[in-house]
């Protein structure tokens, strides 16, 4: 009797422990988490050709307790994510890039989608949005160079215009009666903001009207003005540009505080990326003792970003044969580290930054099976 009474005790204790564990977990609604991720690095900074954001969404509502970080989402990495009970996989590279015409078990990318949906796992990819971000991949890659100042090679534009609308229309109105008619008409057009100020033209007091408007509203403004040419004069139509951002954009042009030999720079890069080998193309007339002061870098595939940039060294994951020849002919050294080797190390920093940004509300773990598909043999 005594032994039979004792047996349930461990089970009861484990049940209580489980309840305590469950109640201490933090969750985030998927939509709230996506909003926070966009606050961390806006998807508007991604390149237009890219496929970023939420790629696979389980049926709502969906809560996230574990966020799983990987550079590439392969089938092996997916299996690891499922074993670790991931609710959302953040894959730096988008596993879905080209349109899918069917979802079957025939190809590995289609199988990823099936497994994600069957196991209620979301898939999110930031890719070039994280390349451009001030605290993103290229900024992390530049940390391995030593003390330097850096700026984007191709700065991003601000997500919004400095004022409402993307066009400005300005014109003068001479008479009060005409002014009333014009103001009444333009204020009746949606997406138009109006300001006015006094102007003296040829010793005549006039009113200068300035309209900020969208493309659609511009057509209506022009239509009104074309039908009432007697009411205004001295017209200008300006196309407004979104301002460039100082610390956001593709690639980085880095100027070292102190120049170092190419051999020293190679050692720094290997140490930062934890690589035993890199590929090197010496620029014409350069040696391992040549000094490096300016480095142009781009994580991943850098040919299009680095092309034409003046520097002592190009640092990227991969470049085409002919782009390497072009750079070398100009005396520019080229270091290639393989595509994802210039990106994957960023994930450790990302885990810490997201943990702080999300106030440690969810578990964030790194893939242990994610790796570069190429190896030196």
C-alpha positions, 0 to 999 in steps of 0.5 A, spaced: 500 500 500 505 504 501 509 503 495 503 504 491 501 511 494 508 513 493 508 512 485 504 518 483 508 523 487 513 524 482 508 525 476 504 530 480 511 534 481 513 534 474 506 536 472 506 542 477 513 544 474 510 543 467 505 548 469 510 553 472 515 552 466 509 554 461 506 560 465 513 563 465 514 563 457 513 569 454 509 569 447 508 575 441 503 575 437 506 574 430 503 580 427 506 584 433 512 581 432 513 583 425 511 590 426 517 590 431 522 586 426 520 592 421 521 597 426 528 594 427 530 594 420 524 597 415 523 592 409 522 599 405 530 599 405 530 592 401 532 592 393 526 592 389 528 585 386 528 582 392 523 578 396 523 580 403 518 579 409 513 574 411 513 568 406 509 563 409 504 564 414 500 559 418 493 560 419 491 566 424 492 567 430 499 565 431 503 566 437 511 566 437 515 563 443 521 561 439 524 565 433 529 561 429 535 564 426 539 561 420 542 564 414 540 559 409 533 555 410 535 548 407 531 541 409 537 540 414 536 546 417 528 546 417 528 539 421 533 542 426 528 548 427 522 543 427 526 539 433 527 546 437 520 547 436 520 554 432 514 558 431 517 563 426 524 562 422 528 568 420 532 566 414 536 571 412 536 569 404 529 568 402 528 560 401 522 563 396 524 567 391 521 565 384 514 564 383 512 557 385 506 554 380 505 548 385 506 546 392 508 538 391 513 534 394 518 534 388 522 539 390 526 541 396 523 548 396 516 546 395 517 541 401 520 547 405 513 550 404 509 544 406 513 542 412 512 549 415 505 549 414 503 542 416 507 544 423 505 551 423 511 555 422 512 561 419 518 563 415 520 571 414 526 573 410 529 580 411 535 579 406 537 586 403 533 590 408 538 587 413 544 589 408 542 596 408 540 597 415 545 601 419 546 596 424 546 590 419 550 585 415 555 590 412 556 594 418 558 587 421 562 585 416 566 592 416 567 591 424 573 586 422 577 591 418 579 595 424 578 602 426 575 606 420 569 610 418 564 608 413 559 610 409 554 606 404 556 606 397 549 606 394 545 610 400 538 608 401 532 613 400 528 615 406 521 611 406 517 618 406 518 624 402 520 630 407 513 633 405 506 630 403 506 628 396 511 627 391 510 633 387 510 641 388 506 646 384 507 653 385 504 659 381 502 667 383 495 669 383 494 677 383 487 678 385 483 677 391 477 674 387 481 669 383 485 667 389 478 665 393 476 661 387 483 658 386 483 656 394 476 653 394 478 649 388 485 646 390 482 645 397 477 640 394 482 636 391 484 630 395 491 629 397 493 636 396 496 641 402 496 648 400 500 654 403 501 661 401 505 667 402 505 674 399 510 676 393 511 683 390 512 682 382 513 688 378 511 693 384 504 689 384 502 685 390 501 678 389 500 671 392 504 665 391 500 659 392 504 652 393 501 646 393 504 639 395 500 633 392 501 626 389 501 624 382 494 623 382 492 629 385 497 633 380 493 631 374 487 634 377 491 640 379 493 641 372 487 640 369 484 645 373 489 650 372 489 649 364 481 651 364 483 657 368 489 660 365 487 667 366 487 666 374 494 665 375 501 666 372 509 664 373 507 657 374 512 651 376 511 644 377 517 640 381 518 633 382 520 632 389 526 627 391 526 622 397 532 624 401 538 620 401 540 617 408 547 618 411 548 611 414 543 606 410 544 603 404 548 598 400 555 596 401 560 600 405 566 604 403 571 604 409 577 608 410 581 606 416 584 610 421 591 607 419 593 604 413 595 596 414 599 591 409 594 587 405 597 581 409 595 584 415 588 585 412 587 578 410 589 576 417 584 580 420 578 578 415 580 571 416 579 572 424 573 576 424 570 571 419 573 565 422 576 562 416 582 558 415 582 560 407 580 566 403 581 567 395 585 573 393 586 577 387 592 581 387 591 588 383 596 589 378 603 592 381 601 590 388 604 585 393 602 582 400 606 588 403 602 594 399 598 598 404 591 598 404 587 605 407 580 604 403 576 598 403 570 597 399 565 591 401 559 588 400 556 582 403 554 576 399 555 577 391 558 584 391 560 585 383 554 590 382 555 594 388 563 595 388 563 596 380 567 602 379 568 604 386 575 607 388 579 603 393 585 599 395 581 593 396 574 590 394 571 585 400 565 580 398 563 573 398 563 572 390 564 576 384 564 574 377 571 572 373 571 578 369 569 583 374 575 581 378 580 582 372 577 589 371 578 590 378 585 587 378 587 591 372 586 598 376 590 596 382 585 594 386 586 587 390 580 583 391 578 578 397 573 573 396 570 569 402 564 565 399 557 568 399 554 566 405 561 566 409 560 574 409 553 574 412 553 568 417 557 571 422 552 577 423 547 572 426 550 572 433 550 579 433 543 579 430 540 575 436 543 579 441 540 586 438 533 582 437 533 580 444 534 587 446 529 590 441 524 585 443 525 586 450 527 578 451 519 577 450 521 570 446 526 565 445 531 567 440 536 561 437 541 560 432 541 554 427 547 549 428 546 546 422 546 552 417 553 552 413 556 554 407 555 549 402 562 550 399 568 547 403 575 547 401 578 540 400 
